[in-house]
Amino acid sequence: MCGMSQQHPERSTASRPARPDASMSLLTNVMDHSLDDGYAEAAARRGAEGRSGLPRTLRAKLGLALGLVLAALVVTLGAAQARFAAPTVAKERQELIDRIEDGTQDADALQKRMDSLREAVAAKQREALQNHGGDTGELVGLLAGATPVEGPGVKLVVDDAKGTRGDTGDPRGSSGFSDTGRLLDRDLQRVVNGLWESGAEAISVNGQRLTALSAIRAAGDAILVDNKPLVPPYTVLAIGDGQRLSSRFQDSADGVYLHVLQESYGIRTSIAVQGKVRLSAAPSLIVRTAEPVNTGKGSTS
């Protein structure tokens, strides 16, 4: 056996031939496994659920129907609650209306009582003037505006101009009004003082009786007589010798002043003699008395 040459045994398996695409392993893997394992498992699970449960479209319809039922239930419950609450709200509203009406009636009753008491006080004051005025009681009551009066006189109506705007050369000075075609409180003061000076015995402006303590002022754009606001036109009634009172006033400085306002700013005025003028008593009257002070011989003034 030594002479025999030793031969290498042949391989039991033949070597496999190499794949043509062996150098493209990544592309091959993608082609062999086009769907990721996770996606595949999800698709298989959905298929199993579809086979064992309801179809997807049917479940969606059932969910929508359930939502609509719930919404209808909520709306129904809200309507029922509002229906039950409506009588309560209406009752509370009626109670509030009743309280307002009761309060209004109480306020009206108090206002009437206050007016009645005010009139009673004014009557007592007028009586006090007549009883303690002596021989001049009637004259004192007349001058104080404590008694209503009636007699001949004049009627003077003064009104603002129609659409007249202010100029820079206002002879009345700074007025506070942008429209110089409006009658000012100082203008009405001059008219009233001119009538007193011309011989008027009693005067009223828009029904407001003037006394020795009356004041004519301005508050904003309004003219106040004894703190009562007046609106144009201003009707001034004066008792006196009608024709003479009218002539003397128009010839006075205040009458000329009123004429200038009419010519320059369009203030509208008219004066007429009246055969009978009636003026009511002043709504409020303050009774004051004065007594002489007795001083001793050794006192100094």
ABEGO torsion letter per residue (X at the ends): XAABBBBBBBBABBBBBBBAAAABAAAAAAAABABBAAAAAAAAAAAAAAAABBBAAAAAAAAAAAAAAAAAAAAAAAAAAAAAAAAAAAAAAAAAAAAAAAAAAAAAAAAAAAAAAAAAAAAAAAAAAAAAAEAAAAAAAAAAGABBBBEBEBBBBBBBBBGBBBBABBAAEBAGBABAABBBAAAAAAAAAAAAAAGBABBBBGGBBBBAABBBBBBEABBBBGGBBBBOBBBBBBBEBAAAAAAAAAABAAAAAAAAAAAAAGBBBBBBBBABBBBBBBABBBBBBBBBBBBBAABBX
